[in-house]
Amino acid sequence: MKFGETFTEYLHGEEEWFLEKCRYVEYKKLKKVLKKCKTCNSTRSDDEHIISSATSLSDSCQYQSCPWCDQMFFEELMKEASDVAGFFKSRVRHLLHLHVATGMQRYLIRLRRCFTDEKQALIHEGHILIHYITMNAIAIRKILKKYDKVHGSENGKNFKLKMRAERIELLHSPWLIELGAFYLNSGLDKVGNFKNSFGRVLCENLNEDQPVMKLMLPNSIELEFDLTCAICLETVFNPYALKCGHIFCKACACSSASVMIFQGVKAAPQCSKCPICREVGVYAEAVHMIELHLLLKIRSKEYWKERMMGERSEMVKQSKMFWNEQTMQMIGY
């Protein structure tokens, strides 16, 4: 079965009720744009061949930008990819917020679980979101490959780099790591029924060298995420993902941005740069990866306790220094 048929079947399948509330890649529409562009290019190349035999198709469209596609294709695809990434982020954030709720909300959720299977509902939504992001990522990959085939160019590959620069590359989202951690924290890696539908998630060497999370998603997509902090070179503890996508320990990120641990990552100055890619302004929208932190607490208790004591000790030390400086300024010393 061709992917176009598979994607159409997905859109009108069991999850149609869910897809009605969100944006997705208009694969058939974009394919029609390419088909029309291909027809125009074929007609144009025939006319040019009659006028001058020296003019080839490569002079008219191949290896050059196509005005029709540039206006209709890339603009629409960028908007759709941005909408898909935004919807995925908001839904995963909502789902994980319910899973790790605190205070009164946690009490209400536990009360509601007496009458409904709330955990099963969260797991089901997680499965739907995994399928949603996977199918849309494949649709984008397929349509860009088709664009390059039609135009004989590499603009499709360049568009992927642009998506990465805009932080909308679907399968490189920190929220996907959080969803994988949620999968493990819920114990689904031990439930056979979900290994095939949800995909598989493995987390290896959490308190050793080269800790990684491996995601085997539907449609034979395999992803691997390195969980090593690039600053302390240990497994990330109390992790934060910066806007650029790089993940660090909270203490390491604060140290890099020259802020106190108790002030938090988001208190970093606007001019602070990512320690890896040196991009500016990536701290303000940092994501606290609570599920990943909880996974470390469950799977590697001794390492978690050791790091927790070290972070608290450093935070108390920094707090004392900060307030001593504030006191000295107030009394004039």
Disulfide bonds with the S-S distance in Angstrom:
none
